[in-house]
Amino acid sequence: MGLDTALAMGKRKMYNTTLDSDLIRQVKILAAQLEKRQNDLLEEAIKDLLKKYNLDSN
């Protein structure tokens, strides 16, 4: 499913913010090393944070 399709179906939303430039660099490097998308890594991190605070959405 493409991003446009997912957005149209309401499954994904744009979320813009600013981040520390060193964190961005590290995420880019990690994504390249793991051959994953940066977005996938950020979503994984957010899910882990929600679990930590017992706000898991699953």
ROSE-4610 file (N, C-alpha, C; in Angstrom, 1 decimal, always signed):
// ROSE-4610
residu = [M/M/M/G/G/G/L/L/L/D/D/D/T/T/T/A/A/A/L/L/L/A/A/A/M/M/M/G/G/G/K/K/K/R/R/R/K/K/K/M/M/M/Y/Y/Y/N/N/N/T/T/T/T/T/T/L/L/L/D/D/D/S/S/S/D/D/D/L/L/L/I/I/I/R/R/R/Q/Q/Q/V/V/V/K/K/K/I/I/I/L/L/L/A/A/A/A/A/A/Q/Q/Q/L/L/L/E/E/E/K/K/K/R/R/R/Q/Q/Q/N/N/N/D/D/D/L/L/L/L/L/L/E/E/E/E/E/E/A/A/A/I/I/I/K/K/K/D/D/D/L/L/L/L/L/L/K/K/K/K/K/K/Y/Y/Y/N/N/N/L/L/L/D/D/D/S/S/S/N/N/N]
num = [1/1/1/2/2/2/3/3/3/4/4/4/5/5/5/6/6/6/7/7/7/8/8/8/9/9/9/10/10/10/11/11/11/12/12/12/13/13/13/14/14/14/15/15/15/16/16/16/17/17/17/18/18/18/19/19/19/20/20/20/21/21/21/22/22/22/23/23/23/24/24/24/25/25/25/26/26/26/27/27/27/28/28/28/29/29/29/30/30/30/31/31/31/32/32/32/33/33/33/34/34/34/35/35/35/36/36/36/37/37/37/38/38/38/39/39/39/40/40/40/41/41/41/42/42/42/43/43/43/44/44/44/45/45/45/46/46/46/47/47/47/48/48/48/49/49/49/50/50/50/51/51/51/52/52/52/53/53/53/54/54/54/55/55/55/56/56/56/57/57/57/58/58/58]
x = [+0.9/+0.0/+0.9/+0.7/+1.5/+1.1/+1.9/+1.7/+0.4/+0.2/-1.0/-2.3/-2.3/-3.4/-3.6/-2.5/-2.6/-3.1/-2.7/-3.1/-4.6/-5.0/-6.4/-7.3/-6.8/-7.6/-7.6/-6.8/-6.8/-5.9/-5.1/-4.2/-2.9/-2.5/-1.3/-1.6/-0.8/-1.0/+0.4/+0.5/+1.8/+2.0/+3.2/+3.5/+4.9/+5.0/+6.2/+6.7/+8.0/+8.6/+10.1/+10.7/+12.2/+12.9/+14.0/+14.8/+16.3/+17.0/+18.4/+19.1/+20.0/+20.7/+21.5/+22.1/+22.9/+22.0/+20.8/+19.9/+19.5/+19.2/+18.8/+19.9/+21.2/+22.3/+22.4/+22.3/+22.4/+21.3/+20.1/+19.0/+19.2/+19.7/+20.1/+21.1/+22.1/+23.2/+22.6/+21.8/+21.3/+20.3/+19.5/+18.6/+19.4/+20.5/+21.3/+21.9/+22.4/+23.1/+22.1/+20.9/+19.8/+19.0/+19.3/+18.5/+17.0/+16.7/+15.3/+15.0/+13.8/+13.4/+13.5/+13.9/+14.0/+12.7/+11.6/+10.3/+10.0/+10.3/+10.1/+10.8/+12.0/+12.8/+12.2/+11.7/+11.1/+9.8/+9.0/+7.8/+8.1/+9.1/+9.5/+9.9/+10.6/+11.0/+9.8/+8.9/+7.7/+6.9/+6.7/+6.0/+6.7/+8.0/+8.7/+8.5/+8.5/+8.2/+6.8/+5.8/+4.5/+4.4/+5.0/+5.0/+5.7/+6.8/+7.5/+6.5/+5.6/+4.7/+3.3/+3.2/+2.0/+0.9/+1.2/+0.2/+0.2/+0.6/+0.7/-0.6/-0.6/-1.8/-2.3/-1.5/-1.9/-2.5]
y = [-1.2/+0.0/+1.2/+2.1/+3.4/+4.4/+5.3/+6.3/+7.1/+7.5/+8.2/+7.4/+6.1/+5.2/+5.1/+5.0/+4.9/+6.2/+7.3/+8.6/+8.8/+8.4/+8.5/+7.6/+6.5/+5.5/+5.9/+7.0/+7.4/+6.6/+5.8/+4.9/+5.7/+6.6/+7.4/+8.9/+9.6/+11.1/+11.7/+12.8/+13.6/+14.1/+14.1/+14.6/+15.3/+16.6/+17.3/+17.8/+17.8/+18.3/+18.6/+19.1/+19.3/+18.3/+17.9/+17.0/+17.4/+17.0/+17.3/+16.8/+17.6/+17.2/+16.0/+15.8/+14.5/+13.3/+13.4/+12.3/+12.0/+13.0/+12.8/+12.0/+12.5/+11.9/+10.4/+10.1/+8.7/+7.8/+8.4/+7.6/+7.3/+8.3/+8.1/+7.0/+7.0/+6.0/+4.6/+4.5/+3.3/+2.7/+3.6/+3.1/+2.6/+3.2/+2.7/+1.4/+1.3/+0.0/-1.1/-0.9/-1.9/-2.1/-1.2/-1.2/-1.1/-0.1/+0.1/+1.6/+2.0/+3.4/+4.1/+5.3/+6.1/+6.2/+6.3/+6.4/+5.1/+4.0/+2.7/+2.7/+3.2/+3.2/+4.2/+5.3/+6.3/+5.8/+5.1/+4.5/+3.4/+2.6/+1.6/+2.2/+3.3/+4.0/+4.6/+5.2/+5.7/+4.6/+3.5/+2.4/+1.9/+1.8/+1.4/+2.4/+3.7/+4.7/+4.6/+4.3/+4.2/+3.0/+1.9/+0.7/+1.0/+1.8/+2.1/+2.9/+3.7/+4.4/+3.8/+2.6/+1.8/+2.4/+3.0/+3.6/+2.9/+1.6/+0.8/+0.8/+1.1/+1.2/-0.1/-1.2/-2.6/-3.3]
z = [+0.0/+0.0/+0.0/-0.9/-1.0/+0.1/+0.3/+1.3/+1.0/-0.3/-0.6/-0.3/-0.5/-0.2/+1.3/+2.0/+3.5/+4.1/+3.6/+4.1/+3.8/+2.6/+2.2/+3.1/+3.5/+4.3/+5.8/+6.2/+7.6/+8.4/+7.9/+8.7/+9.1/+8.3/+8.6/+8.5/+9.3/+9.3/+9.3/+8.7/+8.8/+10.2/+10.7/+12.0/+11.9/+12.0/+11.8/+13.2/+13.4/+14.6/+14.3/+15.3/+15.2/+16.1/+15.8/+16.6/+16.7/+17.7/+17.8/+16.6/+16.0/+14.8/+14.9/+16.1/+16.3/+16.3/+16.9/+16.9/+15.4/+14.7/+13.3/+12.5/+12.7/+12.1/+12.5/+13.8/+14.3/+13.7/+13.6/+13.0/+11.6/+10.8/+9.4/+9.3/+10.1/+10.0/+10.4/+11.4/+11.8/+10.8/+10.2/+9.1/+8.0/+7.6/+6.5/+6.8/+8.1/+8.5/+8.5/+9.0/+9.1/+7.8/+6.8/+5.6/+5.9/+6.7/+7.1/+6.8/+6.8/+6.6/+8.0/+7.9/+9.2/+9.9/+9.1/+9.7/+10.5/+10.0/+10.7/+12.0/+12.0/+13.3/+14.3/+13.8/+14.7/+15.3/+14.4/+14.9/+16.0/+15.7/+16.7/+18.0/+18.0/+19.2/+20.0/+19.2/+19.9/+20.5/+19.9/+20.4/+21.7/+21.7/+22.9/+24.0/+23.7/+24.7/+25.3/+24.5/+25.0/+25.9/+25.5/+26.4/+27.8/+27.7/+29.0/+29.9/+29.4/+30.2/+30.3/+29.9/+30.0/+29.1/+28.0/+27.1/+25.8/+25.8/+24.6/+23.9/+22.5/+21.8/+21.3/+21.5/+21.0/+22.1]
